[in-house]
Amino acid sequence: MAYPEIALMIEGQNGLNWARWKGILKAAEDLGFVGVFRSDHFTNARPPDKDSLELWVSLTYAATHTRRIEFGPLVTPMSFRHPVHTARMAKDVDDLSGGRLVLGVGAGWQEREHRMFGFPLGSMRERFERLEEGLEVITRLLRSEERVTFHGRYFHLEEAILLPRPARPGGPRILVGGNGVRRTLPLVARYADEWNALFLTPQGFAERNARLNELLEKQGRRPEEVRRSLMTGLLFGRNEAELRRKLEGRPPAEELRARGLIVGTPEQVREQVAALGEAGVQRLMLQWLDLDDLEGLAALAEAVVA
């Protein structure tokens, strides 16, 4: 397997404002990362509340202020984003960028923000039923040239069509994120152009990757039709001393690696990234939490960007 492409993942609810977003985008372009992806939350799961740029406004800026990188939500929840609005905004932002948006969608999970802003989250079963309906709505609106009629429990369309049609045939690539073998992977096999796993070790990724291949075969799809990506946490030290400082108050490095995080100095991080590539990861989204540490980001790029 090839060494994976390296992208960044930003927690948009964790202090993201315009100055930081502009700095991250410019750094990603200049340093050679293949993309920048961000979460779609109003606030954190636990206090304190911090700055949080609205997702689609920030992605519209990315479309017009970057030239090369891919970008998108990782992921936008069906629980407070209506799929019609999501499909409509996604196709237009994708067109604006020249075809660089990856549309990541998910069920929604964070109870605190739903309670604060009055969105019904529902039971786990309801969340996945709503996600499945939303994926059906989004894919039919983007991929079908015919008018769409759909009547589900959560969403209803009657002879609906989005105009203008997406410049990219079928619209932006659709990413479905999650590790679940019973609910998530079957949805990936039916609807997605990309599967994004979360915090998995190489062995854990390889096992689910093999299961996804089986599900794709049952759907009459080829494995190469779905890109395989992984988002995971990162503790990166430019040297052993810096790494020790970052590990203070945390579990040992080996324990964190066993949980699926990447932890280490440049050489150690490269080894862990390569192991994920061997397990089938084609694109790795590394969670970058210190939005002001652009020097550290440059050191990371030197270490892992091929």
PEJO-V370906 format. One record per helix or strand of 2 or more residues. SS is the DSSP state (h for helix, s for strand). FROM is the first residue (numbers start at 0). LEN is the number of residues. If there is no record, write none. Layout:
SS/FROM/LEN
SS/FROM/LEN
This chain:
s/4/6
h/17/14
s/34/4
h/54/11
s/69/4
s/75/2
h/82/15
s/100/6
h/110/7
h/123/20
s/147/4
s/155/5
s/172/5
h/183/8
s/193/5
h/201/17
h/222/3
s/226/6
s/233/3
h/239/8
h/252/6
s/261/3
h/265/13
s/282/5
h/293/11
